[in-house]
Amino acid sequence: MPAGGARYTIGCKGRSAMDKSGFSSFLLGLGVGIGIGMLFAPKSGADTRQLIKDKTGEGTDFLKQRGTDLKDSAGDLLAKSKDALNRQKDTIADAMEAGKQAYRDAVNQPPPPAAGTAH
């Protein structure tokens, strides 16, 4: 016998008895849950619908505001990234220019005197 004590029997159409009884148990549980929910509901249907509508509107407003905030943050981050990239480009360009100048200075200097020659 499988775990949990459930027995599976195959009917003529290939469905097990567990499928049929499981679905009917689900429907029974659903009905009982709805009934208990209606008995213990703190507000009338109209009040509950209004509450749901209000909360949905609040959720929509929250999502719109959050989207705007994220868009602004992304824009700020993009601007900072562009500034950092431009500073890095300037730093690299300055280093390249310094390297070129050092090369020019080294090429234009007279060669050092050879060892063993007197001045």
Secondary structure, 3 states (H helix, E strand, C coil): CCHHHCCCCECCCCCEHHHHHHHHHHHHHHHHHHHHHHHCCCCCHHHHHHHHHHHHHHHHHHHHHHHHHHHHHHHHHHHHHHHHHHHHHHHHHHHHHHHHHHHHHHHHCCCCCCCCCCC
